[in-house]
Amino acid sequence: MPVVPPSLRYRLYRQADRGGLIDIKPASDVDADAHELILGLLSRLPDFSLLDAKLVHHDRHYAYRYRHGSFRLIYQEDDGWLLLPDQGHERVIDDIVLLFDASGRCERLAEHVPVPPPAPSAASAPPAASKVAAKRAGTSTASRALLTASLLLFVVSLWLPPFRVEAADPYPWPRGWLVLLMGWLGIADGMLAWFANPLLLAAWLLAWRRRRGATIVTAALALLLGLSFLLNSQISVDEAGNQSPLHHDGSGYWLWLGSLAAILLCGAALRPAADRSTS
């Protein structure tokens, strides 16, 4: 009989006062059904029910209860799920670990070493949870900021001149939006830089979907194509194919390059898939 690969991986962080917390990741990079898989397992708990669901700073928080206690399930963008028992419900961790182990759908990673209990406070989170959450929040915030920066730099570049030519008006300072519409014609002059634009769009979509490797590769190719424009010293300025010297001193071009570089850094800031399954 073929072995069915696990659908989820989890790591147990032991905590003296709460029993611990469980860090849950999808076993593969395709995590669209991770929530359904987790709920399918948790629904086997006796008298399992949902108490509350809300959105807190882009993170999804769910509160559940069952016959022997209550707990929270928190989804943080880029990183997966944290399961934390409520104060005084330490049994929850042991029950859910037994449930996961018996399901045949989960792979248990090495247990994290015990950590000291937090300072007494009913509202404080376990130190292990705080450390994991802080790392996730930093990664998620950086990637979102870089994605936003890339979009803004691109939009601004559309209204600025990307280059200058030595020809009569209206050619010396074309606007970025015009180059975006007509730049593909530059392939006749051996100019490939315009084709960085569809790659940039693809990189934005991949970054939004948190596909780190694909984002990095796509953004890197886009940046190389964008930089290739610096190799061009002449450009056609009319339908007759007359050439004019090309000057790369337009602010729009450099802002556009900044947009390409920002999305590459955004891809690098996304948390690697390997970290999602082993951290």
C-alpha positions in Angstrom: 0.0 0.0 0.0 1.5 3.4 -1.0 2.4 5.7 1.9 0.2 8.9 2.1 2.4 11.9 2.6 1.5 14.1 5.6 -0.8 17.1 4.8 0.4 19.2 7.8 3.6 19.6 9.9 3.6 20.8 13.4 6.0 21.7 16.2 5.2 21.7 19.9 6.5 24.5 22.1 6.3 23.4 25.7 5.2 26.0 28.3 4.9 25.3 32.0 1.9 27.5 32.8 -0.2 26.9 29.6 0.9 23.5 28.4 2.6 25.1 25.4 1.6 26.1 21.9 1.5 24.3 18.5 3.0 25.9 15.4 1.3 24.4 12.4 2.4 24.5 8.7 1.1 22.9 5.5 3.4 20.1 4.4 3.7 21.7 0.9 3.8 25.2 -0.4 0.2 24.9 -1.6 -1.6 26.0 1.6 -5.0 27.0 0.3 -6.7 24.1 2.1 -4.6 24.2 5.3 -7.4 25.7 7.4 -9.9 23.1 6.2 -7.4 20.3 7.0 -6.9 21.7 10.5 -10.6 22.1 11.1 -11.3 18.6 9.8 -9.0 17.3 12.5 -10.2 19.5 15.3 -13.8 18.7 14.6 -13.1 15.2 15.9 -12.8 16.7 19.4 -15.9 16.0 21.5 -18.4 18.9 21.5 -16.2 21.0 19.3 -17.6 24.4 18.4 -16.6 27.9 17.2 -16.8 30.7 19.8 -15.6 33.7 17.8 -13.8 34.8 14.6 -12.2 38.1 13.9 -9.4 39.9 12.0 -6.7 41.6 14.1 -3.9 43.5 12.2 -4.3 41.3 9.1 -4.2 38.1 11.2 -7.2 35.8 11.5 -8.1 34.9 15.0 -10.5 32.0 15.8 -11.7 30.9 19.3 -12.9 27.3 19.8 -14.0 25.2 22.6 -14.6 21.5 23.2 -15.6 19.3 26.1 -12.3 19.7 28.0 -11.2 23.3 27.3 -10.9 26.2 24.9 -8.2 27.5 22.7 -7.3 30.0 20.0 -6.2 29.3 16.4 -4.3 32.3 14.8 -3.4 32.6 11.1 -0.5 35.0 10.4 0.2 35.9 6.8 3.3 34.3 5.3 3.7 31.8 8.1 0.8 29.6 8.9 -1.0 28.8 12.1 -0.5 29.0 15.9 -2.7 27.1 18.3 -2.7 28.4 21.9 -4.8 27.1 24.8 -6.6 29.6 27.0 -5.3 30.2 30.5 -6.1 27.3 32.7 -6.8 24.8 29.8 -3.4 23.1 29.7 -5.0 19.8 28.8 -5.9 21.2 25.3 -2.3 20.8 24.0 -2.0 17.1 25.0 -5.4 16.3 23.5 -4.7 18.0 20.2 -1.2 16.4 20.0 -2.7 13.0 20.5 -5.4 13.8 17.9 -2.8 15.0 15.3 -0.5 12.0 15.9 -3.4 9.5 15.5 -4.7 11.1 12.4 -2.0 10.0 10.0 -2.2 13.4 8.3 0.4 15.2 10.4 4.1 15.1 10.8 5.4 16.0 14.2 8.7 18.0 14.1 11.2 18.0 16.9 9.8 19.4 20.1 11.1 22.8 21.1 13.0 22.9 24.4 11.0 24.2 27.4 11.1 27.9 27.9 10.7 29.8 31.2 7.1 30.9 32.1 6.2 34.6 31.4 5.8 37.2 34.1 2.4 36.8 35.7 -0.2 38.4 33.5 -3.5 37.0 32.3 -3.2 38.9 29.0 0.5 38.1 28.3 1.3 35.6 25.5 3.8 32.7 26.1 7.4 33.9 25.3 7.7 31.2 22.6 4.6 32.5 21.0 5.8 36.1 21.2 9.1 35.2 19.7 7.6 33.3 16.8 4.9 35.9 16.3 7.5 38.7 16.3 9.6 37.0 13.7 6.6 36.4 11.5 5.3 40.0 11.9 8.7 41.4 11.0 8.9 39.3 7.8 5.4 40.0 6.8 5.6 43.8 7.4 8.9 44.1 5.5 7.5 42.2 2.4 4.3 44.2 2.4 6.2 47.5 2.7 8.5 46.6 -0.2 5.6 45.4 -2.4 3.8 48.8 -1.7 7.0 50.7 -2.4 7.4 48.8 -5.7 3.9 49.7 -6.8 4.2 53.4 -5.8 7.6 53.8 -7.6 6.1 52.3 -10.7 3.0 54.6 -10.6 5.2 57.7 -10.1 7.5 56.7 -12.9 4.7 56.8 -15.4 4.4 60.6 -15.0 8.1 61.3 -15.3 10.5 61.3 -18.3 12.4 58.0 -18.5 15.1 59.2 -21.0 16.1 62.1 -23.2 16.9 62.2 -26.9 18.6 64.8 -29.1 15.7 65.5 -31.5 13.2 68.2 -32.0 10.2 68.4 -29.8 8.1 66.5 -28.8 10.7 63.8 -28.6 13.3 64.9 -26.0 11.4 64.0 -22.9 8.7 61.4 -23.4 6.5 60.4 -20.5 6.7 57.0 -18.8 3.1 56.1 -19.6 3.7 56.7 -23.3 6.8 54.4 -23.1 4.7 51.8 -21.3 2.2 51.8 -24.2 4.6 52.0 -27.1 7.9 50.6 -25.7 7.4 47.1 -27.0 8.1 48.6 -30.5 11.7 49.1 -29.3 12.4 45.5 -30.1 13.1 46.6 -33.6 16.1 48.5 -32.3 17.2 45.6 -30.1 15.7 47.1 -27.0 14.3 44.5 -24.6 13.9 46.5 -21.4 10.1 47.1 -22.0 9.5 43.3 -21.5 10.5 43.8 -17.8 7.0 45.2 -17.3 5.0 42.0 -17.8 7.5 40.2 -15.6 7.1 43.0 -12.9 3.3 42.4 -13.0 3.9 38.7 -12.6 6.3 39.3 -9.7 3.7 41.5 -7.9 1.1 38.8 -8.2 3.5 36.1 -7.0 4.6 38.2 -4.1 0.9 38.8 -3.1 0.5 35.0 -3.1 3.7 34.6 -1.0 5.5 32.5 -3.6 9.0 33.4 -2.5 11.1 31.4 -5.0 9.0 32.3 -8.1 8.9 36.0 -7.0 12.7 36.2 -6.7 13.4 34.5 -10.1 10.7 36.6 -11.9 11.9 39.9 -10.3 15.5 39.2 -11.0 14.8 38.6 -14.7 12.8 41.8 -14.8 15.6 43.8 -13.2 18.1 42.4 -15.7 15.9 43.4 -18.6 15.5 46.8 -17.1 19.2 47.3 -16.7 19.7 46.2 -20.3 18.4 49.6 -21.4 21.7 51.1 -20.2 23.4 49.3 -23.1 21.4 51.2 -25.7 22.9 54.4 -26.9 20.7 55.1 -29.9 16.9 55.1 -30.4 14.5 55.6 -33.3 12.6 58.9 -33.2 10.3 58.6 -36.2 8.6 56.2 -38.6 11.5 56.5 -41.1 13.8 54.9 -38.5 16.0 57.9 -38.0 18.2 57.5 -34.9 19.0 59.9 -32.2 21.5 59.7 -29.3 19.9 58.4 -26.1 20.6 59.8 -22.7 19.7 57.8 -19.6 19.2 60.8 -17.3 15.4 60.7 -17.0 14.2 60.3 -13.4 11.3 58.1 -14.5 13.7 55.3 -15.6 15.5 55.3 -12.3 12.3 55.2 -10.3 11.1 52.3 -12.6 14.4 50.5 -11.8 13.7 51.2 -8.1 10.4 49.5 -8.5 12.0 46.4 -10.0 14.6 46.3 -7.3 12.0 46.7 -4.5 10.0 43.7 -5.7 13.2 41.6 -5.8 13.8 42.6 -2.2 10.2 41.9 -1.4 10.7 38.3 -2.7 13.8 37.9 -0.6 11.9 39.2 2.5 9.2 36.6 2.1 9.8 33.7 4.5 11.3 30.6 2.8 9.0 27.6 2.4 11.6 25.5 4.2 11.4 27.8 7.2 7.6 27.4 7.2 7.9 23.7 7.7 10.9 23.5 10.1 10.8 26.6 12.3 
